[in-house]
Amino acid sequence: MDLEKNRKRWKKLLADHQDSGKTIKQFCLEHDVKVHQFQYYKKRFKQEAVQNETENSNFVEVVQPDMIVDSQISMNLNGLDIKMDYPNLVKLLKTVKQLD
């Protein structure tokens, strides 16, 4: 079986399982597939989806530092200088997260 056919087969199996309401073990027994293979492809496709989403995103992960040394945050985005104090940056990021 070529890679693309195998890929389509597993995507269909995963979608069918989602619709079935059955446990993974029950579903695998009925469809003659091994549980570890099912879990492998489920994890693999999820990782690919996350990677694609990350690659297509214009957002950059922001990690909150343990200690704020300077209360003014400065950044340059495509030639646009942005300066903001830390509390307002936190408010902005919370607002953006709620929009997601």
C-alpha positions as CSV (number, residue, x, y, z in Angstrom):
1,M,0.0,0.0,0.0
2,D,1.5,3.4,-0.9
3,L,1.9,6.1,1.7
4,E,-1.0,8.3,0.5
5,K,-3.5,5.4,0.5
6,N,-2.3,4.3,4.0
7,R,-2.6,7.9,5.2
8,K,-6.2,8.2,3.9
9,R,-7.1,4.8,5.4
10,W,-5.9,5.9,8.9
11,K,-7.5,9.3,8.7
12,K,-10.8,7.5,7.8
13,L,-10.4,5.0,10.6
14,L,-9.7,7.9,13.1
15,A,-12.8,9.8,11.9
16,D,-14.9,6.7,12.0
17,H,-13.8,6.0,15.6
18,Q,-14.6,9.6,16.6
19,D,-18.2,9.0,15.2
20,S,-18.6,5.6,16.7
21,G,-18.6,6.5,20.4
22,K,-16.7,3.3,21.1
23,T,-13.5,2.9,23.1
24,I,-10.3,2.6,21.1
25,K,-10.0,-1.1,22.2
26,Q,-13.5,-2.0,21.0
27,F,-13.1,-0.1,17.7
28,C,-9.7,-1.7,17.0
29,L,-11.0,-5.2,17.6
30,E,-14.0,-4.6,15.2
31,H,-11.7,-3.1,12.5
32,D,-8.8,-5.6,12.9
33,V,-6.2,-3.0,13.8
34,K,-3.7,-2.9,16.6
35,V,-4.3,-0.5,19.5
36,H,-0.7,0.7,19.4
37,Q,-1.0,1.5,15.6
38,F,-4.2,3.4,16.2
39,Q,-2.6,5.5,19.0
40,Y,0.5,6.1,16.8
41,Y,-1.5,7.5,13.9
42,K,-3.8,9.5,16.2
43,K,-0.7,11.1,17.8
44,R,1.1,11.6,14.5
45,F,-1.9,13.4,12.8
46,K,-2.5,15.5,15.9
47,Q,1.2,16.6,15.9
48,E,1.0,17.4,12.2
49,A,-2.1,19.5,12.7
50,V,-0.5,21.5,15.5
51,Q,2.7,22.0,13.4
52,N,0.6,23.2,10.5
53,E,-1.4,25.5,12.7
54,T,1.8,26.9,14.2
55,E,3.5,27.4,10.8
56,N,0.4,29.3,9.5
57,S,0.0,31.5,12.5
58,N,1.2,35.1,12.7
59,F,1.4,34.9,16.4
60,V,4.6,34.4,18.4
61,E,4.5,32.6,21.7
62,V,5.1,35.0,24.6
63,V,6.5,33.5,27.8
64,Q,6.0,35.5,30.9
65,P,9.3,36.1,32.7
66,D,9.6,35.2,36.4
67,M,10.8,38.7,37.2
68,I,10.2,41.9,35.4
69,V,13.3,44.1,35.4
70,D,12.0,46.9,33.2
71,S,8.4,47.9,33.3
72,Q,8.5,49.1,29.7
73,I,8.4,46.5,26.9
74,S,9.7,47.6,23.5
75,M,9.3,45.6,20.3
76,N,9.6,46.2,16.6
77,L,7.2,44.4,14.3
78,N,7.9,44.9,10.6
79,G,9.4,48.3,11.2
80,L,6.7,49.5,13.6
81,D,8.1,50.3,17.1
82,I,5.7,49.4,19.9
83,K,6.3,50.4,23.5
84,M,4.0,49.3,26.3
85,D,4.2,48.8,30.0
86,Y,3.9,45.3,31.3
87,P,0.4,45.5,32.9
88,N,-1.1,46.8,29.6
89,L,0.7,44.1,27.7
90,V,-0.8,41.5,29.9
91,K,-4.3,43.0,29.4
92,L,-3.7,43.1,25.6
93,L,-2.6,39.4,25.5
94,K,-5.6,38.3,27.6
95,T,-7.9,40.2,25.3
96,V,-6.4,38.6,22.2
97,K,-6.6,35.1,23.8
98,Q,-10.3,35.6,24.5
99,L,-10.8,36.4,20.8
100,D,-9.2,33.1,19.8
